[in-house]
Each structure stands twice: as C-alpha cells, then as structure tokens.
Amino acid sequence: MLSLRLLVPANIRHHSGGNAYNARLAQGLKALGARVEVLAVEGSWPAASAKERRRLGSLLGAWETSAETTSGTVTLVDGLIALGAPDELEYAAAARRPVWVLLHMPSAGDPGSEARALCAAAGVISTSSSTAAAIRSLHGLPGSHIALPGTDPAPVAKGSDPPHIIAVAALLPNKDQLLSVEALALIHDLDWTAAFVGSDETDPEYAAQVRAAVTAHGLGDRVQLTGELRGEALDNAWDRADLSLLVSREEAFGMVVTESLARGVPVLVREGTGTVEALTLASPRPTETDPGETDDTLPGAVVGLSDNPEPLAAVVRHWLEEPRLRLAWREAAMSARVRLPGWDATARTVLEIMGGHGTGKPASGADTTAIAADGQ
C-alpha cells in the first residue's frame, strides 16, 4: 500500500480550495489504507526565502548523494511550494529522490520556474482539466494526470423569501466581488438579498473597496459581508441561499460550484474559466451556451463577462423575474446533486496514479485522466 508524504504550504491560512482539497485527499487516502503524513512547510510560498527553500530541499532529500537509495515513501508537493523551488526539485531528481507535484492551478507570474519544477517532478497530478491543458499548452507537458475534486454530501438549502444570492470566496481582486456588487446595484428595483461570505483579511485593501462599493450604491441593508465562516455558521449561510455566484477572473475548477450544487443551489459562473467544468461535472450532458444566454438543462448559467456588470445583472434579473427559470435551475441542481463524485473517488484516482510508488508510472490498467462520477 502507498506510503505518502504530502507537503502543503503553511502560509495559506484562509479557507481555500487548495487547502480543502489537500485535507480531503489525505483523509480519503487514509480511509483506503494508505499511510499519509501531512507536513505544513513554513515559507512565503511561492516567493520563499533562500533559507526556506534550503529547508524544503532537506525535506525532499535534495542534498543527499545520488548513491543513496530512496525510501518506500512517495513525496507529493503542493504546486504552490513546488513552483517556488525549481532548484530544489531538480536537485532532488538528481539525488534520485522522486517528487510528485499536486498542481491546483498554473503559475500566474513565473512560467519559467513552473516549467523547470514540473519537468523535474517524477509526475504531475492536476486537480482540473483546465490546469492540465494549460501546462500542456505552455510547457509541452502532456503527461499530467487529472484527479478532480470530490464533494461532501450536504443538506438541501431551504432558500429565502425574497430570493437570497450568495458568493462564497475570499474577498480578492481575482474573485471580482466588485463586479458582483455593481451588477446587484443595477437590479436594485427587484426584491433580493445577498451575502459575500469569505475572508476580508487576506487583502484588506480590496475588501475595503468592496465594502465602500456596497455603501456607495446604497445596498447596505441588502448586501452583507460576513467575513470567513466555518462550521454551523457557514452551513446556515448556505441554507439561506437560492443562487450562488462565482465570477472569478481566473479559476482552475471552483470547488464552491460543486459545494453549491451539493445543496441544490444553482450557480452562475464566468465563461472561459475552470468553473465551467465544475458546473457541468454532474450534468446529464455537458452543454455549451452563448455568453449571457441561459440553458435550463444546466444548474445555473455560464456568463460571458468582462469589466461591464450589465451581462451579469441581466442574467440575475432574468432569474429573479422568471419563476419558471428559477424552478428549472433548481431542478437541474437537485438532479446534479445526486451525481456529484465524492472525495473517495478522488483518493482512489490518486492512489491509482501513484501506484508505481513514485516511479512516474500509473498503476497497471489505471485510468488516470479523470475520476469516475460516482453518485453519493
């Protein structure tokens, strides 16, 4: 059975999809009988100091002589760490200490370091098809395996009257909450409430801009900025929801989408991002729609967005004004809910991929391109 060390960044303290994936993967692998050690690696990843990178190199066995043999434990490093330490991965490879990379999303700022780190890795596991496609296009790495995120079962959201819109994400420029506020301001004449649920401490300056926009548009009595919620408080926030927004400018997958669908809550996502894969993951048939148009076979809609809030406002207005559309999206979300793959499927896929114990070869006969859509 696989023995795995999973190295995760200690500097990402707010709730994120990467953190959630790492934790649930470790749990799932343990449940399948694998031996898993999770190590939180200190450092300002991916821009870590030389001292922090040397410490990582020691963890990877990068400074050992090539004559020494490797242990039976496979090392899997979160991409945020790996992309900040290409030298250490290359030294580890030279020392015959194979290191796998778990890549949540491509590098936004240093493709050169990314290419070196991924080429030095014994294997790469991407957590979305869009990430695998990106590194194939950018770096000519066709061998990336894919293990899509799973989803935890959740109770069906009761919803609210008037309809309640929720956006669950840290307040960050990439998540583009400002666009959502501007869009909501354009439908001020309709009845609705909204909540932005996510950390306001990761980027305080941007959070202040979002808060100021809410005030400037006179939405203070209708839009709530809750900060980061966990446990029962987060469950209660979801329970009120009728529609979810994830309009990030860039997103490799968007686990919030499937978390929303697990509660029977439809989602609006931005065209051209990995959120489209998440939205269609459990649909009876993947569909393509024109930007701004709706399709009642989807549990929500894919919207073409730029800096103009009007397309988003138009889709939300249509949803609010058409009870039949609200019902169709809700029924599609409820249908998708029972087909979402669980984290056990993710863990099985990773176990199959790494069945060669770090040799870079998947277990014999393993399909490593995607997880099976096992129902929950």
Secondary structure by P-SEA (a helix, b strand, c coil): cbbbbbbbbcccccccaaaaaaaaaaaaaaaaccbbbbbbcccccccccaaaaaaaaaaaccccccccccccbbbbbcaaaaaacaaaaaaaaaacbbbbbbccccccccaaaaaaaaaaccbbbbccaaaaaaaaaacccccbbbbcccccccccccccccbbbbbbcccccccaaaaaaaaaaaaccccbbbbbcccccccaaaaaaaaaaaaaacccccccccccccaaaaaaaaaaccbbbbbcccccccaaaaaaaaaccccccccccaaaaaaaccccbbbbbccccccccccbbbbbccccaaaaaaaaaaaaacaaaaaaaaaaaaaaccccccaaaaaaaaaaaacccccccccccccccccccccc
